[in-house]
Amino acid sequence: MCERVQNYLDVDRSGSMVIDEIIRREEIINELDVGLAELVLTAGWYLWWERGQIVHEETVQTPARTAMFIAALTKNYQIATKKSSKLRQGWKKPSEGRVMVNVDAAFDEDGGRGSMGSIIRDSNGSFVAAAHSYVPHLIDAPMAEAYALKEGLMHAQQIGCNRLIVQLDCMEVVQIMSDSGFTVNSAAPIYDECNLVWTSFQDINIEHCHREANQAAHLLASRAM
């Protein structure tokens, strides 16, 4: 690493210019699998912190241990950054000629009540319609999710949609509908109603989506509650 920094100093001995060039080149230290810029900046911060320790007559580590600690801090920073930079699974527009119907449910276990929200958008990503409803008596969360699907299907039917994709963040509902709506849980009668409405559409699919992609329907359901 010292040799690399020396190469930059041979070009320009101004500290700010050296740091600027190190950041610009995005060089990697293969032995540590970290960026040179990240390592140098972490070292600068840590040495500044140790200087403060010395000023306040605190004990500091040996140079060798300081170097090891700087390398460990840099590596941990890189790992944390990679985890936090995971791509968000946001809402995506449906294909041309179709609409996307997002549905979600909220369930209050203590009160035995629930609410549903649905939002319909077209292939341009433009808003078409939205609705929410409140149900004062529900047995459990699976029933609330099934009710949300039924409400979303009926909503799409009422405004004349024929080609649609239904999205929700409950995998159980997707699996049940993929199995022709067959289930033995408390929501079985609701799934029978869903199947009746389902057959009225010309082209329909159901998909599981990440919660991030279902935020609009989630907020509608929460508001209804």
C-alpha positions as CSV (number, residue, x, y, z in Angstrom):
1,M,0.0,0.0,0.0
2,C,2.9,2.4,0.8
3,E,4.3,1.9,-2.7
4,R,0.9,2.7,-4.2
5,V,0.6,6.0,-2.2
6,Q,4.2,6.9,-3.1
7,N,3.3,6.6,-6.8
8,Y,0.5,9.2,-6.3
9,L,3.0,11.5,-4.4
10,D,5.4,11.4,-7.4
11,V,2.7,13.0,-9.5
12,D,1.5,15.6,-7.0
13,R,2.5,16.1,-3.4
14,S,-0.7,18.1,-2.5
15,G,-2.6,16.0,0.0
16,S,-6.0,16.9,-1.4
17,M,-4.9,16.1,-5.0
18,V,-3.6,12.7,-3.9
19,I,-6.8,11.8,-2.2
20,D,-8.8,13.0,-5.2
21,E,-6.7,10.8,-7.5
22,I,-7.0,7.8,-5.3
23,I,-10.8,8.1,-5.2
24,R,-10.9,8.7,-9.0
25,R,-8.9,5.6,-9.9
26,E,-11.0,3.2,-7.8
27,E,-8.0,0.9,-7.2
28,I,-8.5,-2.4,-5.3
29,I,-6.1,-3.9,-2.8
30,N,-6.3,-7.5,-3.8
31,E,-4.6,-8.8,-0.6
32,L,-7.5,-7.4,1.5
33,D,-10.2,-7.3,-1.2
34,V,-11.0,-3.7,-0.4
35,G,-10.8,-0.4,-2.3
36,L,-7.6,1.7,-1.8
37,A,-9.7,4.8,-1.4
38,E,-11.8,3.3,1.4
39,L,-8.7,2.0,3.1
40,V,-6.9,5.4,3.0
41,L,-10.0,7.4,4.1
42,T,-10.6,5.0,7.0
43,A,-6.9,5.2,8.0
44,G,-7.1,9.0,8.0
45,W,-10.2,9.0,10.2
46,Y,-8.7,6.4,12.6
47,L,-5.3,8.2,12.9
48,W,-7.2,11.4,13.7
49,W,-9.2,9.6,16.4
50,E,-6.0,8.1,17.9
51,R,-4.4,11.6,17.9
52,G,-7.3,12.7,20.0
53,Q,-6.6,9.8,22.4
54,I,-3.0,10.9,22.7
55,V,-4.0,14.5,23.4
56,H,-6.2,13.3,26.2
57,E,-3.4,11.1,27.5
58,E,-5.2,7.9,26.6
59,T,-3.4,4.7,25.6
60,V,-3.3,3.9,21.9
61,Q,-2.4,0.7,20.1
62,T,0.9,-0.2,18.5
63,P,1.4,0.8,14.8
64,A,1.0,-2.9,13.7
65,R,-2.2,-3.4,15.6
66,T,-3.5,0.0,14.4
67,A,-2.9,-1.2,10.8
68,M,-4.8,-4.4,11.4
69,F,-7.7,-2.5,13.0
70,I,-7.9,-0.1,10.0
71,A,-8.0,-3.0,7.6
72,A,-10.8,-4.7,9.7
73,L,-12.8,-1.5,9.9
74,T,-12.6,-1.0,6.1
75,K,-13.6,-4.6,5.4
76,N,-16.6,-4.4,7.7
77,Y,-17.7,-1.1,6.1
78,Q,-17.5,-2.7,2.7
79,I,-19.6,-5.7,3.8
80,A,-22.2,-3.5,5.5
81,T,-22.4,-1.3,2.3
82,K,-23.0,-4.3,0.1
83,K,-25.9,-5.5,2.4
84,S,-27.5,-2.1,2.4
85,S,-27.2,-1.6,-1.3
86,K,-29.6,-4.4,-2.2
87,L,-31.9,-3.4,-5.0
88,R,-35.4,-2.5,-3.9
89,Q,-38.1,-4.7,-5.4
90,G,-40.4,-1.8,-6.3
91,W,-43.6,-1.8,-8.3
92,K,-43.3,-2.5,-12.1
93,K,-45.7,-1.6,-14.9
94,P,-47.7,-4.5,-16.5
95,S,-47.2,-5.4,-20.1
96,E,-49.0,-3.4,-22.9
97,G,-52.8,-3.8,-22.9
98,R,-53.0,-5.1,-19.3
99,V,-53.7,-3.5,-15.9
100,M,-52.1,-4.3,-12.6
101,V,-54.4,-4.9,-9.6
102,N,-52.5,-4.7,-6.3
103,V,-54.4,-5.9,-3.2
104,D,-53.5,-6.1,0.4
105,A,-55.2,-6.8,3.8
106,A,-54.8,-5.7,7.4
107,F,-56.0,-7.8,10.3
108,D,-56.6,-6.9,13.9
109,E,-56.3,-10.1,15.9
110,D,-57.5,-8.6,19.2
111,G,-60.6,-7.0,17.6
112,G,-61.3,-9.8,15.1
113,R,-61.6,-7.2,12.3
114,G,-59.9,-6.4,9.1
115,S,-59.6,-4.1,6.1
116,M,-58.7,-4.3,2.5
117,G,-57.2,-2.0,-0.1
118,S,-56.8,-2.3,-3.9
119,I,-55.3,-0.1,-6.6
120,I,-55.4,-0.5,-10.3
121,R,-52.8,1.0,-12.7
122,D,-52.4,0.7,-16.4
123,S,-49.4,-0.3,-18.6
124,N,-48.1,3.3,-18.5
125,G,-48.0,3.1,-14.7
126,S,-50.9,5.6,-14.5
127,F,-53.5,5.4,-11.8
128,V,-56.9,4.0,-12.9
129,A,-58.9,3.4,-9.7
130,A,-58.5,2.6,-6.0
131,A,-60.8,1.4,-3.2
132,H,-60.7,0.2,0.4
133,S,-63.1,-1.4,2.7
134,Y,-63.6,-2.4,6.4
135,V,-64.9,-5.7,7.7
136,P,-65.8,-5.7,11.4
137,H,-65.9,-9.5,11.8
138,L,-63.2,-11.8,10.5
139,I,-61.9,-15.1,11.9
140,D,-58.2,-14.8,11.1
141,A,-55.5,-13.2,8.8
142,P,-55.9,-15.8,6.0
143,M,-59.6,-14.9,5.7
144,A,-58.6,-11.2,5.5
145,E,-56.2,-11.9,2.7
146,A,-58.8,-13.9,0.8
147,Y,-61.3,-11.1,1.3
148,A,-58.8,-8.6,-0.1
149,L,-58.4,-10.7,-3.2
150,K,-62.2,-10.9,-3.7
151,E,-62.5,-7.2,-3.3
152,G,-59.7,-6.5,-5.8
153,L,-61.3,-8.8,-8.4
154,M,-64.7,-7.3,-8.0
155,H,-63.2,-3.8,-8.2
156,A,-61.6,-4.7,-11.5
157,Q,-64.8,-6.3,-12.8
158,Q,-66.9,-3.3,-11.9
159,I,-64.7,-0.8,-13.9
160,G,-64.6,-3.1,-16.9
161,C,-61.1,-4.6,-16.8
162,N,-60.7,-7.7,-19.0
163,R,-56.9,-8.3,-19.1
164,L,-55.2,-8.0,-15.7
165,I,-52.4,-9.2,-13.4
166,V,-53.3,-9.5,-9.7
167,Q,-50.4,-8.9,-7.3
168,L,-50.2,-9.3,-3.6
169,D,-47.5,-10.0,-1.0
170,C,-49.2,-13.1,0.5
171,M,-47.8,-16.2,-0.9
172,E,-50.6,-18.4,0.6
173,V,-53.2,-16.7,-1.5
174,V,-51.2,-17.1,-4.7
175,Q,-50.7,-20.8,-4.0
176,I,-54.3,-21.4,-3.3
177,M,-55.5,-19.6,-6.4
178,S,-52.9,-21.5,-8.4
179,D,-54.6,-24.7,-7.1
180,S,-58.0,-23.6,-8.5
181,G,-58.9,-21.9,-5.2
182,F,-59.0,-25.2,-3.2
183,T,-58.4,-24.8,0.5
184,V,-59.8,-26.2,3.8
185,N,-59.1,-23.1,5.9
186,S,-61.6,-20.6,7.2
187,A,-61.6,-18.7,3.9
188,A,-62.8,-21.5,1.7
189,P,-66.3,-19.9,0.9
190,I,-64.5,-16.6,-0.1
191,Y,-62.2,-18.4,-2.5
192,D,-65.3,-20.0,-4.1
193,E,-66.6,-16.4,-4.8
194,C,-63.1,-15.4,-6.1
195,N,-63.2,-18.3,-8.6
196,L,-66.6,-17.2,-9.9
197,V,-65.4,-13.6,-10.5
198,W,-62.1,-15.0,-11.9
199,T,-63.8,-16.7,-14.8
200,S,-65.4,-13.5,-16.0
201,F,-62.0,-12.1,-17.1
202,Q,-60.6,-12.6,-20.6
203,D,-57.0,-12.9,-19.4
204,I,-55.9,-13.0,-15.8
205,N,-52.8,-14.0,-13.8
206,I,-51.9,-13.8,-10.2
207,E,-48.4,-13.1,-8.9
208,H,-46.6,-12.8,-5.6
209,C,-44.7,-9.5,-5.1
210,H,-42.4,-8.1,-2.5
211,R,-44.0,-5.9,0.2
212,E,-42.2,-2.9,-1.3
213,A,-44.1,-3.3,-4.5
214,N,-47.4,-3.4,-2.7
215,Q,-47.1,-0.3,-0.6
216,A,-50.0,1.6,-2.2
217,A,-52.5,-1.2,-1.5
218,H,-51.0,-1.6,2.0
219,L,-51.6,2.0,2.8
220,L,-55.2,1.9,1.5
221,A,-55.9,-1.1,3.7
222,S,-54.3,0.6,6.7
223,R,-56.4,3.7,6.1
224,A,-59.6,1.7,6.0
225,M,-58.7,0.1,9.3
